[in-house]
Amino acid sequence: MIVAVVGLGKIGVPLAAQFASKGARVIGYDVDGARVADIAAGRNPIAGEPGVDELIASAAGDGTLRATTDARAAVAEADVVVLIVPVDVDDGQRPDFALLDAAVDAIAPHLARAPGGPLLIVETTVPVGTTRGRVGGRIAAATGRSAGSDFALAFSPERVSSGSVLRDLRIYPKIVGGIDQASSGRALAFYRAVLDAEVIAVRDAETAEFSKLAETTYRDVNIALANEFARIGDGLGVDVLQAIEVANTQPYSHIHAPGAGVGGHCIPVYPHFLRAAGERGVAAPAAAAHDGPQRHGRPPPHTLAVTAGGATPLISAARAINDGMAAYAVGRLGDALGTLAGATVVVLGLSYRAGVKEWRHSSAFGLARALSEAGAHAYVHDPLFPADEVRACGLEPPPRFPLPADAIVVQAWHPQYRPEGECAIDFAAFAGLRAVLDPRAALEPAAVRAPGVRYVGVGR
Ligand SMILES: NC(=O)c1ccc[n+]([C@@H]2O[C@H](COP(=O)([O-])OP(=O)(O)OC[C@H]3O[C@@H](n4cnc5c(N)ncnc54)[C@H](O)[C@@H]3O)[C@@H](O)[C@H]2O)c1
């Protein structure tokens, strides 16, 4: 079996390594020549992913894994093509399909012409209807080849987390939904061959697409509730973290943790896909592929039937609450210091969470903005990002580290910052330090408190 992986990013690289480890011949395709060159040389371009270095070295060494920037070379002979190129939101919080569309357009003319055609699987998280309508529709428009008759088409959400991809691939059930029964069946067989996890087939591609949006939106709404609890508790002087911990000893209570917001390119993004669909009043195609007449021979629908929808007050409120938490946390720091005007503040961690080099939608941006608006001088430090990469994100790295500072904000408590890490933080080394804001409760308050230094938490 020849498998093409389109998009050699944090998820595509471990996926390619996993498929190769199960005996597939894998070709990775990416527009980033440096990533392709790394893989061709047997090097893993993605740091911090346990087990992947070894798999890449061995699979590249014995020729089972190759990589290319040439779309034709990648897919012309592929039996299976897995798309894992991101869909983000634009400044107006609308889905931005630019990268996925470009990848689809690049491979469409070169898909194998064998009888039945290849199996194309979208793993990127997408708005409901994208696999059938947008991906299938673009290929049909560009090549005249129809999903269902000329090639199989399915969606399978990628549910793993950066930093534990191979482990997650082993233990999280894989959800699969095709645009028709044949596509579902082929996708089911593929994942059973290349994964050890249980594989679950759902009714259609749209159900599989929705499942990922439901999972991520649930987490966003849950975190918003925890944040609301934190604000109430802060007003009452209650330790909400402890209250949540003991509340969760009841088996139906799964309250997440408060913080300074929600980052990364998943949880803060995908609720917008549902919100936009709800507000447009647009649902998936009315006739499900498995129940209605087969669409073989006809191009997939480009327009979706208006069948349901409406406002999404809960999803929208959760987004607004979570996006407001950076300013709230900075407000608590300001209260502790009296004023932030003229203060020097160092934000530790550009990453959205500890241990992962990912800046997209990080709360570091909201924290730096709120600090500046309050009149403070905000520096952002991160051991995973060289100073020029911090600057490229529009943020200011500290001129030296440590440096005299009025306050520290712990945004991502990377392992490097911990006592055994190569960038271990000694709060006493920040001359003049008066407060440490720890919105994600990464620290023991007692470890921070020193004469003249206050610990400031959120919900704590
Ligand atoms: N990162 C995560 O923790 C995570 C977790 C679960 C699911 N996912 C899913 O995986 C998707 C990819 O995430 P990621 O973290 O690997 O992204 P990433 O930004 O690390 O990698 C994306 C890759 O796609 C490549 N690319 C961009 N345009 C391309 C094109 N036209 N053709 C070919 N390649 C192109 C980029 O060069 C890059 O290497 C996400 O959108 C999400 O749906 C990610």
The ligand as an SDF file (V2000), in Angstrom:
LIG
                    3D

 44 48  0  0  0  0  0  0  0  0999 V2000
   -1.2930   20.3070   16.3950 N   0  0  0  0  0  0  0  0  0  0  0  0
   -2.1740   19.6420   17.0990 C   0  0  0  0  0  0  0  0  0  0  0  0
   -2.0250   19.4800   18.3200 O   0  0  0  0  0  0  0  0  0  0  0  0
   -3.3770   19.0040   16.4280 C   0  0  0  0  0  0  0  0  0  0  0  0
   -4.1460   18.1250   17.1850 C   0  0  0  0  0  0  0  0  0  0  0  0
   -5.2300   17.4870   16.5900 C   0  0  0  0  0  0  0  0  0  0  0  0
   -5.5220   17.7480   15.2650 C   0  0  0  0  0  0  0  0  0  0  0  0
   -4.7650   18.6090   14.5400 N   0  0  0  0  0  0  0  0  0  0  0  0
   -5.1330   18.8230   13.1330 C   0  0  0  0  0  0  0  0  0  0  0  0
   -3.9940   18.7610   12.3210 O   0  0  0  0  0  0  0  0  0  0  0  0
   -3.9850   19.8630   11.4340 C   0  0  0  0  0  0  0  0  0  0  0  0
   -2.5570   20.1810   11.1170 C   0  0  0  0  0  0  0  0  0  0  0  0
   -1.9570   20.6160   12.3150 O   0  0  0  0  0  0  0  0  0  0  0  0
   -0.4000   20.7020   12.5000 P   0  0  0  0  0  0  0  0  0  0  0  0
   -0.1730   21.0310   13.9130 O   0  0  0  0  0  0  0  0  0  0  0  0
    0.2740   19.5060   11.9160 O   0  0  0  0  0  0  0  0  0  0  0  0
   -0.0770   21.9840   11.5920 O   0  0  0  0  0  0  0  0  0  0  0  0
    1.3350   22.5660   11.2560 P   0  0  0  0  0  0  0  0  0  0  0  0
    1.1610   24.0160   11.0740 O   0  0  0  0  0  0  0  0  0  0  0  0
    2.3640   22.0730   12.2200 O   0  0  0  0  0  0  0  0  0  0  0  0
    1.6790   21.9010    9.8560 O   0  0  0  0  0  0  0  0  0  0  0  0
    0.9920   22.1730    8.6890 C   0  0  0  0  0  0  0  0  0  0  0  0
    1.8820   21.7440    7.5220 C   0  0  0  0  0  0  0  0  0  0  0  0
    1.1310   21.9250    6.3190 O   0  0  0  0  0  0  0  0  0  0  0  0
    2.0260   22.4310    5.3560 C   0  0  0  0  0  0  0  0  0  0  0  0
    1.3050   23.0640    4.2720 N   0  0  0  0  0  0  0  0  0  0  0  0
    0.7590   24.3000    4.2310 C   0  0  0  0  0  0  0  0  0  0  0  0
    0.1980   24.5100    3.0330 N   0  0  0  0  0  0  0  0  0  0  0  0
    0.3870   23.3790    2.3080 C   0  0  0  0  0  0  0  0  0  0  0  0
    0.0330   23.0000    0.9940 C   0  0  0  0  0  0  0  0  0  0  0  0
   -0.6350   23.8100    0.1640 N   0  0  0  0  0  0  0  0  0  0  0  0
    0.3950   21.7770    0.5650 N   0  0  0  0  0  0  0  0  0  0  0  0
    1.0820   20.9480    1.3750 C   0  0  0  0  0  0  0  0  0  0  0  0
    1.4330   21.2560    2.6460 N   0  0  0  0  0  0  0  0  0  0  0  0
    1.1000   22.4680    3.0890 C   0  0  0  0  0  0  0  0  0  0  0  0
    2.9060   23.3900    6.1180 C   0  0  0  0  0  0  0  0  0  0  0  0
    4.0960   23.7000    5.4240 O   0  0  0  0  0  0  0  0  0  0  0  0
    3.1430   22.5920    7.3990 C   0  0  0  0  0  0  0  0  0  0  0  0
    4.2710   21.7570    7.3060 O   0  0  0  0  0  0  0  0  0  0  0  0
   -4.7370   20.9590   12.1880 C   0  0  0  0  0  0  0  0  0  0  0  0
   -5.3160   21.8890   11.3440 O   0  0  0  0  0  0  0  0  0  0  0  0
   -5.7670   20.1790   12.9240 C   0  0  0  0  0  0  0  0  0  0  0  0
   -6.8950   20.0270   12.1180 O   0  0  0  0  0  0  0  0  0  0  0  0
   -3.6910   19.2430   15.0930 C   0  0  0  0  0  0  0  0  0  0  0  0
  1  2  1  0
  2  3  2  0
  2  4  1  0
  4  5  1  0
  4 44  2  0
  5  6  2  0
  6  7  1  0
  7  8  2  0
  8  9  1  0
  8 44  1  0
  9 10  1  0
  9 42  1  0
 10 11  1  0
 11 12  1  0
 11 40  1  0
 12 13  1  0
 13 14  1  0
 14 15  2  0
 14 16  1  0
 14 17  1  0
 17 18  1  0
 18 19  2  0
 18 20  1  0
 18 21  1  0
 21 22  1  0
 22 23  1  0
 23 24  1  0
 23 38  1  0
 24 25  1  0
 25 26  1  0
 25 36  1  0
 26 27  1  0
 26 35  1  0
 27 28  2  0
 28 29  1  0
 29 30  1  0
 29 35  2  0
 30 31  1  0
 30 32  2  0
 32 33  1  0
 33 34  2  0
 34 35  1  0
 36 37  1  0
 36 38  1  0
 38 39  1  0
 40 41  1  0
 40 42  1  0
 42 43  1  0
M  CHG  2   8   1  16  -1
M  END
$$$$
